[in-house]
Amino acid sequence: LQAFFLNGDAAEISLQDEALSPDANRLVRGIREANRAVRVRARQSSECRGMGSTIAAIHCTDTTVIAANVGDSPIYLVHDGTAELISVMHTVATEIAATRPERLHMIDERILHMLTRAIGTADDVIPDVCEIQCFRGDVLVLCSDGLSNKVSMDEIARIACQEAPQTACRHLIDLANERGGEDNVT
């Protein structure tokens, strides 16, 4: 990691990950700046105190997609009709599944869906980043967990591949809402 200054301000030190491309580092810096902006706003306004959010962001080049996220808003890459999750879900369930999968059944369902990372909840945030090759015809789907909890990856892939983007978005949101849609659906 290499330290550098943003906007020439010595108080705003950021880290550049030498394992990431320059484009990926810019995306990470943008997310870290968004985190800082949310923290500042929360400190300035009592009605915003404690606010936070998830973020899912992408940057596309001619042959690569860079996906970065914090929280549980998934990013899917649909290639040849099959969806692949290319983001990391920052939830208690995901972390327990990665470290102690045999304990998943012991945890209350409400706790499993709790976020372990979000922007605005700490002074700094570390997004997960995926740099992956993409091909002509691939489709990217960024959505909230309100959609991914109600619509399967296979359904998302099928609808995203068969319909125009705006129509697919409307169809996916309608489908999630028909199935309960108790969370925000985007």
N, C-alpha and C positions, 0 to 999 in steps of 0.2 A: 504494500500500500504506500502511496505517495501523498503527502499533504500538499494542499494548495489553498490559496485564498480566493473567495468569491467576492466580486465587486471591489477588490482591493482592500477590503475591511478585515483587519487582523482579528476581529472578534468573531468572524464567520469562517472558521476553518472547516474544510471538507476533506474527505479522503478520496483519492482516486485509486480504484482497484486495477492494478496492472494486468490482472488476468482477464479483464473485460475490454472490449473494443472501445474506441473513443465515443461512438454513438451510444453504447450501453452506459458508459459513465455519465454522459449528458442526461440520459433518461433517469438514472439513479439520482443525479443532482437535482433534477426537476422534482422528483418525489420528495427528496429531503427538504427542498425549499417549500414545497406545499405543506409538509409537516410543520416547518418553522412558522409559516403563515397562519396555520390553524392554531398553533400554540399561542402566538401573539394575539390573535383575535380572541381566544378564550380568556386570556389574561385581561384584556381591555374591556370586555363586556360581561357583566354578570349573567345575562341570559344565555351566554355561549359557554359558560364554565363547564368543563368536563366533556365538551364535544369531541368527537373523533369520527373517522370515516375509514372505509376501505378504499383501495385504489387498484385499478388494473389498467395498465398502459402498454402500448406497443409502439415500436418504431420499425418501419419497413424500409429495406433497401431493395435493390434489384433482385437479390438472391437470398436474403436473410430477413427473418423477423426477430426482433428483440422484444421479449415480453418481460415486464417487471410488475410485481404486485406486492401489496401489503394487505393482509386481511383474508377474507373468504369470498372475494368476487373472482370467479374463475375466468381463465382465458383458454379457449379451445382452438386447436389447429385442426381443421378438417382437411384431410388428404385422401384422395381416392374414395370419398364417401365415408371414411372412418374418422371419428373425433378422438383427439388425444388431448388430455389436460396438460398444458405446458406451463402452468403457474403452480405455485405451492399454496395450499390452503393453510392458513395460520389459525388453526382451531385446536382446542384441547384434544378433540378426537384424533386429529391428524398426528399430533405430537405423541400421544399415547400409543397410537397404532405403530408409529415408527420406533418407539423405544420399548414398550411393554404391551404388545398386542393382547396378551392373555388377560390383561386387566380392563379392557374396554367394556366388558359386560358388567363390571362392578361400578361404573360411573353413571350417575344420573343423566338421562338424556338431555336435560336442559343445560347441564354443565359441558357436555361434549361439544355443543355448538358454540360455546363461548370463544371469543377471539383471543388469541395470544399476542397479536400484533395489530396495530391500527395507526393511521396517521393522526397526529394531534394529541396522543395520549402520553407521550414522553418527549423529552427534549430532542432526541435523535431517533431515527428509525432506520432499519436495515431492510430494504426490499430484497426479495429473491428475484434473480434475473436468469432468463433462459435465452440463449442465442442459438437459433436453429435455422437450418436451410429451409427455404420454401420454394414451391414450384408453381408454375402457371396453373390456374384452376383451384389452388388451395383457397380455403375460406377461413377467416379468423372470426371467432365469436367471443366477445367480451360481454359478460353479463353479471348480474347480481346473484347472490345465493337464493334470492326469492324466485328466480327462474330455475337455477340448477337443482334446487331442492324439489321441484315439482315436475321437471321435464328431464328425461334421461338423456345421456350423451348420444345415444343412437338416434333419438327423436330430434335432438338439436342438429346432428349431422345431416339427417335426411331432409329436414325442413330447410336448413341453410343451403344445401346443394340444389334443391329442387325449385326454390323460389327466389325471386329478385330480393336484394337485401332489405328494402323497406317493407315488402310484403312478408318476408320471413320474420323480421323483428315483430311486426304486429301479430302474426300467427303464433309465435312463441310466447309472447306476453299474454295473449288471449288464452292460450292453452294452460299456462301457469295459473292464471286467474280462475279459469273454470275448475281447476283442481284444488282450489282453496285460496290461493294467493294472499295468505295472511301477512307476508312480508313484502317489502317493496320489490317490485318486479321491473327490472330494466335489462 
